[in-house]
């Protein structure tokens, strides 16, 4: 039997380090060649790391959240017989700056730490009317009770503090049955004064969550954008009454193979029409080199909320697409982002971004620019509001605010206002979106 020391391989494109996101193995596991064993995040994407040999995991170095250099030893595998030379060579890093070897791990770090068994403490004396099971469990002050996410959600909806629910599971874990028994008993707690108090006890639990992976990258990008880009945000209301009538008509007449139109494709088309007059808003600004790169092609990022965090898939060359093709791309990229299937190419290269919170609500936002871009267009809630028509009569109108932020180093306030007004003209007169 021999040891195979696996080092973080070169993941390409000049990447010299990566952040450990999640291990899919633990010490003692049998692993096979090409098995997916680790996820790491680079500046560009999340990368799946495969195993190089068959064997048994002896030790693991590195925990989620740690940033390690390419070439650092991250895993030792016990292999039957000798490791072939060609396999050993594949684990060697291509970079010359990587450390030769990471510190050896005597104890496996990937093994989950066993929850310490709480020391028994005298339970508070329950009120006479309350059954014994409703007394607070023996937990030290500030100790977070063990329970599954489903149990925690039920307790939250019932306004019950799990710190007061006795747990019958391993290490005092609270089960659904424990929660059912507590609720059936009335959920009555002992007040500090000694009498029966309300079941709406103060919530004293807390949870520390390490910010790693995509969430850490989002935090870094947002901080960098706000720290380096002086934002100016311009807000104006748009009368979308005519556009909404047109959208409803087009959806009613669409073919089965066409994607249902939302307002986003119309906004993309308005940008395609407007940006040629304002190329500084369809650009990247390199602060270090003081270089502004204006793009002829319009690569429109569409900010998408996903289970893993904010992602911005990109509609490439929107100027070459018709509105149905834009709608299909918006849906395809949105579905891929939510499923975590977007490619690196689909998540990079945007020249301007649209972000929408309209489905949730809110009439004004202050969107943060997607660095190194110079502009972002924010969509807010649409409302039916009273407005005067040309004859001075009060009529219902479908109104939505656009909240758009610009890099004030590149886009003057006057130019920002002109761009939004240009878009407004197209959106309020939607037939012009389809005119050459």
TORKE-483384 format. One record per residue (C-alpha): x, y, z. Coordinates in steps of 0.25 Angstrom, whole numbers, plus 5000, padded with zeros to 4 digits. Layout:
BEGIN
XYZ...
This chain:
BEGIN
500050005000500550144997500150284999499650374988499750524992498750604984499050754982498050854977498150844962498250964952496851004948497351084937497251224932498351274941497651244954498651234965497751214977496351164980495451164992494951024997493451024996493050885000493650745002492850624997493650525004494250495018495350425024495150275023494350285010494650194998494850284986495050254971495750314959494950434953493950434966493450574969494150604982494250754984493650884980494551014980494251154975495151244967494951384963494251334951493351214955493151094964493950974959493750824962495050754966495150604962495950494969497150444962497250304967496550194974496750174989496350215003496450355009497450365019497450515022496850645017497450785018496650905017495250945022494151015015494451165014495951145013496651205001497851114996498851124986498951034973499950924977499550924991499450784997497950765001497750615002498550485005497950354999498450215003498550134989498749984988500149964981500950074975500350194969500650204954501650314950500650374940499650394951500650454961501050554950499550594948499450644962500650734961500350884959500650964947500951094954502351114960501851204971501051094979501651044992502350904992501450845002500350885012500450855026500150705029498850685036498950585048497450585050496450585039495850725039494650685030494050595041492850665047493050695062492150625071491150715078491550715093490550655102489950765110490150755125488850735133488350855140487150865149485950895141485051015145483850975153482650975144481351045147480350955153479450955141480650915131481050775129482450735132482950725118482750875115483850905125485050965119486150865115487450855122488350945113489451035117489151185115489251225100489351085095488651065082487650955083487750845072486650825062486450805047486150925038484650875037484550875052485051015053484151065042482951005050483351065063483551195056482151195050481651155064482451265071483051165080484551175085485151045083486051075095484851035104484550905097485050775103485750695092485650545092486650515081488150485081488950595088487550665092487150685078485650735077484850645068483450675062482850595072483450675083482950795077481550735075481550695090481950835094480850905086479850795091480250835105479850975103481251025101481251095114482551145120482951175134483151335135484251395143483251425154482951275156481551285149481051225136481551325125481151345111481651245100482251365093483551355100484751445096485551375085486951365090487651275080488651315070489451255059490851285053490951255039492251265032492151345019492851265008492751224993491751304985491251384996492651435000492951464985491651544984492051624997493351654992492851704978491751794985492751854994493751874983492751944974492252034985493652064990494152104976493052154968492352284972490852254969489852344964488452294964487352354955485852314957484652344947483352294946482952224933481452214928481352064923479952064920480152054905481251954906480451864915479351864905480251824894480951724903479651654906479251654891480551594887480451484898479051454893479551444879480851364881481151234876481351104884482851114882482951254886483351294901482351384908482751524909483051594922483451744923484951704923485051684908484351814905485451884914486551814907485951864894485852004899487351994903487751944889487052064883487552164893489052124896489652164883489452304887490052284900491252184898491852234911490752154918491052024911492452014915493551964925494452064933495752014937496152104949497552054950497852084935496852204934496352134922494952144917494552034908493252064900492551944894491751944881491051804884490051814896490251694905489151714915489351654929488051604936488151604951487551474956487251434970487551284972487651184984489151204984489151364983489151474973489551434959489651514946489451434934489751504921488951524908490051534898489851624886488451664890488451764878488451644868487151584875485751614873484851624885484351474885485851434884486151524896484951464904485451324901486851364906486351424918485551304922486651204918487751274926486851304938486551154939487951114937488451214948487351164958487751014955489251054956489551014942490051144936491351134929492551224932492351294918490851314922491251384935492251484929492451594919491251684922491351824918490151874925489151814935487651814938487251774952485751754955485051754969483751794963483051654965483351674980482951814982483651954985483552074977484952124977486252054978487752094978488351984970489851954971490651964958491251824954492751864953493351894943492151944936491652084937490152074938489051984943487551994941486651964952485151924951484151944961482751914964481651944954480452014960479052064955479052204959478252334955478852424945478352534936478152514922478352614911476952674913477152694928476352574932476752474943476952334937477552214943479052184937479952074939481152144945482552084948483852154953485152124947486352144957487652154949489052164955490252214947491752234950491852384952493252384948492852344934491352384932490952524936489652544943489152614930489452494921488852394931487552474931487552484916487852334915486652294924485752394916486152334903485752194909484452254914484052304900484152164895483452094906482352194906482152184891482452034890482152034875483452114873484251994878483951914866484252034856485652044849
